């Protein structure tokens, strides 16, 4: 039971040691410990404040990033729309140009056909004219005294011309 009830001397020396250690700690260690604790508290508070500020900045950056992404999507959509319009316009212009070229080729071909037709008609007229001149020449060479022979000869030449 002696352990449960310490002696008065032991209590005195323990109290004296405690007071001496307390005074030494108060004189030399208490201020550095308190200042270190204050600095630590200030550092923790600054870190928390900095973390809150960074968190707010991150939230702001996130919203700015979302805005930028939305703008980029809109710009992409606009660029795609413009590219499609340009593609459609180029295709339409190419089709119109092809139609114009086809029409020009058709007109040129029709003009060439018309020119060849006119040349063929002119050639036929020239040949008919030559035939008429030849027939007339043959008629004139024959004697003009006999009118009946002359008419028979003209009919015979006309039939020859029709057959050829």
MODELLER restraints for C-alpha pairs under 7 A, 6 or more apart:
rsr = mdl.restraints
at = mdl.atoms
rsr.add(forms.Gaussian(group=physical.xy_distance, feature=features.Distance(at['CA:144:A'], at['CA:150:A']), mean=6.84, stdev=0.5))
